[in-house]
Amino acid sequence: MAHKYYCGIDLGTTNSTISVIDIERGRDQPIDKLSTIPIYQYNQAFNGIDKNQFLLPSYLYFQVEDKKVYTGYYAKDIFAKGNRPLQTVTAVKTRIGGESIVHIPAYKNPGISENFNMTQCSSLLLRTIHQSFREQYGQEIERVVITVPAAFNTDEREATMDAAHIAGFENVKILDEPTATLLYYINGGEGTLSNLGTETAIGEDKYVMVYDLGGGTLDVCIAKVQYNDDGDAEIDMVARSPRADFGGNNFDQLLGAYFLYNWEQARESIENRSMDEQSTIISRLVSKAEEYKIGMNEKVLECLDTPRRMERRARTEAVFEVIAGMKVDMTLTKRAMDEVFLSLTNPDGKLLDPVKHCVQEANLTPGDISLVLLTGGMSEYYAVHEVLQNYFGGQTALVSVDTRNSVSKGAAIHCYSEAGNEKATKIKLQDRMADDIFIKHGDKFEKLIPRHMASGSGQFDYVIPEDRMLKMPVFLYHGLNEKAPYSFAPISGKYFYFDERSHLQKGSHVTIQWTVDQNKTIHLSLPELQQDLKVDQTRLRSFQEAQKDPVNQYQINPA
């Protein structure tokens, strides 16, 4: 039989990966044929394409005058050096689906510039991955599953699919990141036990928490796991955390601010410098903060079993140039870093907020959780383990599950199963959304879709507010507390245009049909007036329309 490829992509805030199941023979077992593959990109020195990097740093460096864009390690190095801050873009994922636009001027000719939205920026990262697959396997990707945070709303999911279409992926499915990790683990994915001697198998009627802490998002869910007679997992997702744009970047920013405070003690405030110089200083400090954070974490992990050694070894000299020969020069200790990060790691900090929310939402206690699966690069940080072990009282197993690749691997398994294959352990998922969906009706907010639903359909009775209305606004919001609508976050509105023959007068009733599909995107229609209906402001274009996006004029990682 011809090779069949099933692909999963983790489009991350700081790094992206692609995993592939390569089936050559009918008897091949998918988990044995699952691997994370390299993503071709320039190295930091820009002396040739590196074909051995399995991570694509989610950075972009634009040369708009030449219609060129560089992605990955080289772009990250440009950002870290801070010498072209206005031509580099990062943290794209946390801004996708909104109105965020970046203005990129040409470096040599500021009179030339272009604007890009986050969908276009994401498409360039995805096209880098697509090109790498094509070079390695000599063919297109027939189908792909791309992961997103579980709390992504319908705008963000549609924007991710649109980015994939721009990048040349035609058959695209969306999967929540924690679900992908759970799927990988259940199918035999390897994990590293954090606290030894604790049971790590997912048994019958067990509550499992997935704690996914990446560079820019923190995603937590609790699943109740059962197995049917066929050995497949029946999973009831009993709680999901609300949106949390929080991750390793926040640690880097706090440590960068600590470096800045130290640096400014001997010189004037950066507020007196030009915007270009401020951007250079900040990008330099934050990039070095990430480097020292990782280095200190390695030192601490080596000394966990020897507290006396910890005091002596868990320190480093932080010495580096910031700008124009001016340096940070200080001793960095574990104790100092713990103080810098205290606002995040204390019992009321952001590391535990979604955990406590999920436990309360599921009407459980910490002792009811039998296993915590850790994934995402930042979940390897020592302070994260300390915070979780203290919360769970040291009685719950913490298992690190291929923190770099478990999400893309789980997505590849899902892609394989969605194609109708039988050899993977399937998940029969009773899912839910992170937030309720509300509709603004007059001056009130009414619940349209409760969060315990993640797919299905329903109806809403909409009362026309004025005579001779030819454009009907439908604005959706997501949130948790219907008694506090001020806390709701908007989803982009849609307008339904009526034919003048509709004769809709004030007080007329119109039925809005809503549907949530398997990608958790929301679709609205007016079945009674279908022949006259036009919809404005949708984010999801057809594959053919997306291919015409002007960002596809840019060459990616050219010589």
N, C-alpha and C positions, 0 to 999 in steps of 0.2 A: 504494500500500500504506500501511497505517497505520504510524505511527512505532513502532519497537521500540527499547527502551532496555536496555542492558546495563551494569550498575553494578559498580564495584569500590570498596571502602572500605578505607582504611588507618587502622585504629583505633590511634592512636599513644599513647605515654606522655605526650608533651608537646603534640603537635598531631595532629589527625585531618583527613583529606581524603576527598572522594568524586570519582571520575571516571566519566564516562558516555560510552558509544558510542551515538550517536543515529542510527539507520538509518531513512531516510525512503523511499529508493528501492532497488530490488534491485541497482542497479549501484554503490551507495555503497561506497567503500573504508573499512574500519573505522578504520584509522589516521588517515584524514583527518577522520573524524567523532568522534574521541576528544578530550574536553576535561575539564579539572577545573572543577567548577561551584562557585558560591558556597554558603556555609552561613550561613543567616540567624541573627543573634544580636545582642544589644545590644552597642553599643560601650562603651569604657571610661567615657565620660562619662554613660552611661545616659540618653541623650537621644533614643532611638529605635532601632529595629531597623536594623542595618547589613546591607544586601543585597549588599555588594561585597567581603566577606571570604572568601577561598578556604581559609583555615585555620581550624579550630575548636580553639583551645587546650583541652586535655583537663583542664579545671578545672570544679568544680561548687561553687555557693554555695547552701546550703539555707536556706529560711525554713519550718521545719517547722510553725510555728504556723498558717501559711496554706496548707500543702500546695503550696508553690511551690519551684521550683529554677531557678537561672540558670546557664547553661553558656557557655563561651567566654571572650571578651575581658573582659567585665564581671566574671565570676567570678575570672579571673586577676588583675584589678586589685584586687579585694577582698582576695585572698590577698597580693598584693604590698604593699599598704598595711599589712597585718598588724593591722587593727583588728577583725577578726572571725575569728580563726584557728580557732576551734572549729566554725565553720559552713562552712568551705571544705575541699574534698577535692581532692587531686591525686595523680599517680603511681598511678592506678588499675590500669593494665594489668599492671604487674609484680607485682600482688598478686591478680590474678584466679585463680580455681580453687582457692584455698586457704581457710583459715579466717578470713581477715582481715575484721574488722568495724569500721566506724566508728560512733562514738556521736555523734550530732548533737543538742545541746541547742538549744532556742529562744533567740534572742538576747535578747529582751525578757522572756521568762518561762522561766527555766532549769528550772522544774518540768515543762515539756513537752519531750519528746525522742523521737528515733527512732533505731533501729539500721539500718544498711544494709550489705550485703555488696558485694564488688567486682563481682559479676555485675549487681546492680541498678544500681550507679553507672555501669557500662559501658553498660547499656541506656539510661540517660538521655542519654548522649552520642550513641548510635546513634539514639535517637528524635529528637534535635535534627536530625541529618542526614536522617532519614526525612521529617520535617516540611518541611524545606527543599526536598527534591526534590518533594514533593507540591505545595507552593506554586508551584514553578517550572513543573512539567509537568502539573499537574492530574490526576494519577493515582497509583496505588500502584506501588511497585517490584515487578515480577513475580519477578525473581531477582537475587541479589546474591552477590558473592564478597567475603569479609572476610579480610584477611591477619593472620597471627600470626607471631611469631618461629619459626624452624624448630625450635628446641629446646623449644617448648611441649609439655608432656606431654598425655596424653589428658584429664586433669581440666581443664586450662586450655583445651583446644580445645572440650570439651563446654560449659564455662562460657561461652565466647565465643559459641557457637551458641545457648545458652540466653538470653544477653543480647540477641542479635539477635531471637529469637522474642518476648521481652518487648517489644522495641521495635517489633514489628509486621512484621518480615521473616519470611515463611513459607518461601520457597525459598532456603536458605542453603548455600553451600559455603565451605570453608576452604582457603586457599592460603598457603604459606610466603612470607615477605616477600622473601628473596633470589631465590627462583624468580620472583616477580612482576617484580622489576627486570630479571632476565635476559630474561624474556619480552617486556617492553617494549623493551629495547635491540635484541633480535633482530628485532623487528617495525619497526625504523626509528626508535626513540626517540632523541632527540637527546642527545648528551653533550658535555661540554667537556673538552678534552684538557689535562691538568695539565702533562705534560712533552712539549713539542712535538717533532715530527719522528719520532715512534714510530708504528708501525702500529697502528691501532685496530679494524680489521675482525676479526670472529671467523671465523677460517679453519678449514679441515678439521683434525681431530685436534689442536685447540688446548686447552690448559687455561686456563680463565677463573676468576678469583676474584671473588666478589661480597663487598664489604665494606660492611655496612649498620650505620652507627653513628647511632642516634637519641638521644632524650632519656634513655631508660632501659634500652635493650638494645643489645648488640653481637652481630651475627649475621654469621658468615663461612661461606662454602662454596666448594668448588672443583668445577667441572664440566668434564668432557671433552666437547667439542662436535664433532659430525659432521653432515653433511647428506645426506639421502637423495635419490633421483632426483626426487621431487616438490618438492624445495626446502625441505622441512620439517626442523627441527632434531632430531637425536637426541642427547639429553643424558644422560650418565652422571654422576650426582652422586657423585663419588668421596670426598668428605669434607664433613662438617658439623661446626661447632664445638659444644661442649656449652653448656649454659645459662650466659649471662653477663648478669646484671642490672647492667649498666654502661653509662653513656652520658653525655650532656651534663650530666645532673643531678649526676653525681659531680664534674665540673669546677666546677659552681656551688657545691657544698657545700665544696670545698676553698678556693675563692676567698672564699666567705662566712666560713669559719673564719679566713682571713687577715685579713679585715676585722674580725672579732670580736676577734682578738688585738690588733690596732691600737687598737680602740675601748676595750678593757678596760685598756689601759695607763694611762689617765687616770681610771679610775673602778672601782668594785667589780665583782666577778664577777657575771654574770647569775644564777649559782646561788643568790644571795641574794634573787632576785626571785620573784614569784608565777609559777605555771605559765602563766597568761594572758599575763603580760608576757614571759616567756621565749619563748612561741610567737610573740608579735608581733615580738620582736627577731630571732628566727631566720628567720621568713618574710620580714621586711624585708631582712635581710642577704643571704639566698640569692637573692631576686628581683633585688636591685641587682647581685649578682655576675653573674647571667646577662646583665644589661644591659651591664655594663662588659666582660665577656668578648666579647660580640658587637662592641662598639665598638672594642676593641683589635684584634680579628681584622681588621676592616676597615682599620685603620691599617697593620697589618703587611702585609696583602696589597697595599696600594698602594705599599709600599716594598721589595718583594722583590728587585727588580732593582737597587736602589741601597743597598748596605749602609751607607754614610755617612749617608744620609738616614734610614735605619732608626733609628739611634741618637738622632737628633734628633726625629723625628716619632712614633715608636712609644712614646708616653707620654701620659698623661692625668691630670687632677686628679679624683680620686674624692672628691666632697664631697656628702654627703646626710644627711638626718635619719634617725635610727634610732628614737628614742622620746623623747617629752617634750622636744623641742628639742635633745637631745643628738645630735651628728653624728659621722660618720666624715669625716675630713679628711686626705687623704694623696695623695702622688704615686704613680701606678701606672705601672710600666714593663714593657716586654716581658721584660726580664731578670728582674724580680721574679716575673712570672707564670710564666715558664719554670721557676723554682725551685719555685713553689707546686705546679706540675703534674708535677714531675719523677718522682714515684713512679708516675705513670701513663704517662709518655712515655719512660722509660728502656727499654733493650733487653729488660729482664725485666719490664716493666710490663704493665698490662692491655690497652693498645692492641694489643700484639703477641701476647699469649698465645694467642688463638684462631687467629691466622694461623699461628703455629708449630705448633699442634696439627693444623690441617688439612693443612699441608704434610707433616708426619710421618705422619699417618693415611693420606694418599694415596700415601706412599712416593715423594715427589717432592723436588726441591730448589727453592729460590726461583727459580733460572734457568729452571725448566720452566714457570713461569707466564707466559703471553704477554700477559695483559691483566688489570687490576684495575678492576672497576666499583665506583665509590664512590656510595653513596646514604645518605640520612638526613641531617638538618640538621647534625649535629655533624661529619659527614665533610667539611664545608667549612672546618673549623678548620685554620689553617696548621700547627699542630704535628702533626696527623694526617698531613698530606702529608709533612712532614719525616720522621716516623718510618717511614712506608711506603717512601719513596724510599731511605732509608738501608738498610732491610732488603733491598730488592730491588736495591740497588746502582745505582739510577738507570737500569736497562736495561729495566724493565717499564713499559708505559704505564699511567698512572693516569687514568681517565676518570670525571669527575663526571656522573652520569646523572640529570638533573632531580631533585635531591636532596630536594625537597619533595613531588613528585607521582609519581615513577616507580613507587612501590609500588601506589598506587591505580589508576594507568593500566594497569599490568601485570595487576592484578586484573580490571579491566574487559575487557581483551583475553581473559583466561581465561574470563570469564563469557560472552563472545561465542562463543568456540570451544566451550565446554561445551554450548551450545545447538544445536550441530550445524552451525554456519556454517563455510564453507570458505575465506574470503578472508584470514584471518590466517595468518601463519606459525605453524604448530603446533609444539608441543614434545612429542616422544615421550620421556617422562622415565623414566629408571631411577633412582628416588629411594632415599633411605635416611633413617633416623632419626639423631638426634644421639647417642642413648644406647641401650645394650642394656636390655631389660626383663627383670627378674628376678621370680620368684615365691618367696615364703617357704614352704617345705615342711618342717614340723617345725621343727628348729633350724637348718636350712640354707637358703641362697639358691641357687636353680637358675635357669639362664638359660631364659627362656620364649621371648623373641623377640630374635634378634640384630639389631644396629643396621643391618646392610646391607639389611634388609627394611623397606619403608615401606608395603607393602600385601600382602595375601595371608592365608593361614590356616594353622593347624596344630593339633596336639593335645599335651596334656600328661597323663601318667599320674599321677593324684593318689591317694595311699594314705591311706585313712581312719585317723586317729590314735587313735580311741577308740570303744568300743562305744556303740550307741544314740545316735549323734550326729545331732541333728535340724537343727543349724545349722552349715554348713561355711564357715569363714572363708577367703577368698582375698585375700591382700594382695600387691600388686605394688609394685615399686621400680624406679627407673631409675638407671643409673650406667654407668661405663666399665670399671672394674677389678674383675673378679669375685674377685680375691684380696684386695680391700679393701672388704668389705661395709659397713664403718663409714662409707664415703663415699657410700653410696646415699641417694637422696632418695625418700621414700614417695609413692606414688600412693594416692588414697583406696581403702580396702578395700571389697569387696563380700561379701555373705553370701548363700549359697544355702540355702534352707529346704527340708527334706525332709518328705515325708509319712511318718507312722509305719509305713506299709506297705512302705517302701523296704527295711527290714531290713538297713541298712548296719552291719556290724560292724567292729571294729578289724581292719585288714589288708585290707579290701575295696578294690578298685581302681575308681576313677571316672575317666572320660575328660573332661577339660576341653577344650572346643573354643574356640580363640581366633581372632579375625579382626581384621585391621587394615584399615579402609576407606580410601577416597580422601582423607578428611579427617584421616587418621592417628589416628583415635580407635579404641580397643581395645574389642572386644565379647567377652564370655565367655558360654558356654552349656554345659549338660550334656545332650548329645543323648540319652543313654541313659535319662534320667529327666525328659524334657521335660514329661510330663503332670503331674508333681508339683512343678515348679520355680517358685519365686518368687525374685526378685532384689531386694535392698534396697540403698539408698545409691547410686543413679545420679544424676548431675548433669544429665542431659539430659532435659528435659520435652518433651511434645508442644507444638506451637504453641498449641493451645487452652488447655492448662494454664498455659503461660507468660503468656498474655494476662491471666490472673486475678491475676498478681502484684500485691501491694498498692502497689508503687512506681509503678504506672500511675495511681494516684490523684493523682500530682503533676502540676501544670501546668508546662510547660517554657517559660521566657522569656516569661511573661505580662506584660501592661502593668501 
